[in-house]
Amino acid sequence: MSDSSSSEGEDNVKQPDFVERQKKLSKKLQQHQKKSGEESEDDQIDEVVEEKSFAELGVSPAICDACQRLGWVKPSKIQQAALPHALAGKDVIGLAETGSGKTGAFAIPVLQSLLDHPQAFFCLVLTPTRELAFQIGQQFEALGSGIGLLVAVIVGGVDMAAQAMALARRPHIIVATPGRLVDHLENTKGFNLKALKFLIMDEADRILNMDFETELDKILKVIPKERRTYLFSATMTKKVSKLERASLRDPARVSISTRYKTVDNLKQHYIFVPNKYKETYLVYLLNEHAGNTIIVFCATCATSMQIAVMLRKLGMQAVPLHGQMSQEKRLGSLNKFKSKAREILVCTDVASRGLDIPHVDMVINYDMPSQSKDYVHRVGRTARAGRAGLAVTVVTQYDVEAYQKIEANLGKKLTEYPCVESDVMILVERTQEAMENAKIDMREMDDKKKSGGGKKRGRNDDGNDMEENSMRFKTQIRNQGGNGGGGNMKKKKFKK
């Protein structure tokens, strides 16, 4: 992240100069856009045309009733494409954009087969992240609530002894991250997967990108070769193709999207900004959309934490979510956001895959995603289940080339988000002050952790210190009485 504390001369930039530079930056980006524009070729395999009901696809009455209880009135496109092959006993590789109903596409055939041949350790689902594992576990439990289904979620950050007890109850379904599952296979006495009937790899491209290849090899060696395997992913990469050849037998290939595709009801924009004022433009966007639920994506854990603290100091209801937080705190932040107790989730790409939060109104890419598929997954957190959504990507002068590649792979030109530069300039002083105080708080947290006091108070994950310091800062601002008051920034827009 750029340091927002500039020299005094830079902070007091005259507004006309700022507007003129902004126009030059926008012109520069438009020139780059004209040079780019090669559309990526469609990678469609099997497109669904005729709509059918679950019963017409061959789903049993018991599972149809469970789908109705969950409000699944009709199959999604990926479910219509995958279910006939899966229910016929074939291996399946499915490609679909996020939010398309992939979980139902593999959960329904597994449960239908389990009803016919009930046994413990029937199915293993591998996922790249802990949050996605818990979500898939909840969906299995909801679908299987009427048949006494037992599900165990096995992820890192949770006590292994408690997980060993859950495995001792011999669940039907195990949803796990690869690393922790290998720990149990190697260390938990009496636990094995020799009787496994189904292996499912969800978000397979992300599993492989997170360097789980060694763990996958270990898992594939200890499970039966005579099994059914489903591989689901939003994108097809070389690594996924290699995994397909190694673990699937004559699979049915289904796809309902192009390689890099976003849903039609998602409005996508870019906003081209000077790197120096990046934080200010973020605050402007959040203030413009106050009252909506928003996910802000950052490149690193440190950035996401710092931005979350800054926004809290500006009176916004923000919580962080990143890989350096404890599992308990990660779930706590996620649940606060899901329940709408907090309106803004500031996170890394740990939250970009698979998480189903239907009420997300907007996604902001504060830091440019490194790859086009990461962009697709990030913006896929909004406009889910037929809802409309908005995505805005912040582009600085250093991000033009990366942004150009994303547009080329998407095969479309994004429109510029309209903003009023004079309104942005009003926010500069307050934003920079909040960022400076956030950096001070972050240093204090680090010092407490290093000195051994971090266990009680030096929390860096939406803990009490973050609340108390934010309140202390807002009290100081009110007492100053004047310059850019804004404790209520979230509730009303700034006026000239």
Stockholm file with secondary structure:
# STOCKHOLM 1.0

chainA/1-496         MSDSSSSEGEDNVKQPDFVERQKKLSKKLQQHQKKSGEESEDDQIDEVVEEKSFAELGVSPAICDACQRLGWVKPSKIQQAALPHALAGKDVIGLAETGSGKTGAFAIPVLQSLLDHPQAFFCLVLTPTRELAFQIGQQFEALGSGIGLLVAVIVGGVDMAAQAMALARRPHIIVATPGRLVDHLENTKGFNLKALKFLIMDEADRILNMDFETELDKILKVIPKERRTYLFSATMTKKVSKLERASLRDPARVSISTRYKTVDNLKQHYIFVPNKYKETYLVYLLNEHAGNTIIVFCATCATSMQIAVMLRKLGMQAVPLHGQMSQEKRLGSLNKFKSKAREILVCTDVASRGLDIPHVDMVINYDMPSQSKDYVHRVGRTARAGRAGLAVTVVTQYDVEAYQKIEANLGKKLTEYPCVESDVMILVERTQEAMENAKIDMREMDDKKKSGGGKKRGRNDDGNDMEENSMRFKTQIRNQGGNGGGGNMKKKKFKK
#=GR chainA/1-496 SS CCCCCCCHHHHTCCHHHHHHHHHHHHHHHHHHHHHCCCCCCCCCCCCCCSCCCTTTTTCCHHHHHHHHHTTCCSCCHHHHHHHHHHHTTCCEEEECCTTSCHHHHHHHHHHHHHHHSCCSSCEEEECSSHHHHHHHHHHHHHHTTTTTCCEEEECTTSCHHHHHHHHHTCCSEEEECHHHHHHHHHHSTTCCCTTCCEEEEETHHHHHHTTCHHHHHHHHHHSCSSSEEEEEESSCCHHHHHHHHHHCSSCEEEESSCSSCCCTTEEEEEEECCGGGHHHHHHHHHHHTTTSCEEEECSSHHHHHHHHHHHHHTTCCEEEECTTSCHHHHHHHHHHHHTTSCSEEEECGGGSSSCCCTTCCEEEESSCCSSHHHHHHHHTTSSCTTCCEEEEEEECTTSHHHHHHHHHHHTSCCEECCCCHHHHHHTHHHHHHHHHHHHHHHHHHHHHHHTTCTTTTCCCSSCHHHHHHHHHHHHHHHHHCCTTCCTTTTTSCCCC
#=GC SS_cons         CCCCCCCHHHHTCCHHHHHHHHHHHHHHHHHHHHHCCCCCCCCCCCCCCSCCCTTTTTCCHHHHHHHHHTTCCSCCHHHHHHHHHHHTTCCEEEECCTTSCHHHHHHHHHHHHHHHSCCSSCEEEECSSHHHHHHHHHHHHHHTTTTTCCEEEECTTSCHHHHHHHHHTCCSEEEECHHHHHHHHHHSTTCCCTTCCEEEEETHHHHHHTTCHHHHHHHHHHSCSSSEEEEEESSCCHHHHHHHHHHCSSCEEEESSCSSCCCTTEEEEEEECCGGGHHHHHHHHHHHTTTSCEEEECSSHHHHHHHHHHHHHTTCCEEEECTTSCHHHHHHHHHHHHTTSCSEEEECGGGSSSCCCTTCCEEEESSCCSSHHHHHHHHTTSSCTTCCEEEEEEECTTSHHHHHHHHHHHTSCCEECCCCHHHHHHTHHHHHHHHHHHHHHHHHHHHHHHTTCTTTTCCCSSCHHHHHHHHHHHHHHHHHCCTTCCTTTTTSCCCC
//
